[in-house]
Amino acid sequence: DPSAPSGSRGPAAEGGDALPTPAGPASALGPSAIAVHRLRDFWAAPGSGAHGRARWQQTMGSMVLRLLLKGAPWEGVRGSEFQVRVCERGLRVANAERPEASEAFLEDSLNGDFPQEVLVGSCWWALEATGDCAVNREQVLVVHLTKAKDGSWKAPFL
């Protein structure tokens, strides 16, 4: 109902089974998507840094690692080539189809043991294009870790 106040329950709410109507601009996520609002990030100190060739950034609840994959060894790379293993205390990333590119590059940047535990079920990874992938052929391997306990880490790995 367009006249209903934002965040109110829709007509099915009278039975108690409906969720609140989402508030915010649905156009940001698409016409049928539910709007998601980030309330606040609590930045940790240090807020960012580097490990090998990866850059990292952290809040009190998460650590995000980004590794730029560029150059001839990584042309045409696909997400299906990567083996990403996250456990409560460590991360292992490999690419068996490009051992010459991944052996030192990935092992030095995205492999190690965490200083604290992470929530494995809430962690994710993705291969993201940087700008026009057809022109620069660069992609970024992103690993998002959810910390089991809020806090600041000196670095992503021991």
Secondary structure, DSSP 8 states (H G I E B T S, - for coil): -TTS-TT-B-GGGGGT---B---S-GGGT-TTS---------EEEEEEEEETTEEEEEESSEEEEEEEE-SGGGTT--GGGEEEEEETTEEEEEETT-HHHHHHHHHHHH-EE-SS-B-GGG-EEEEEE-S-HHHH--EEEEEEEEBSS----SSS--
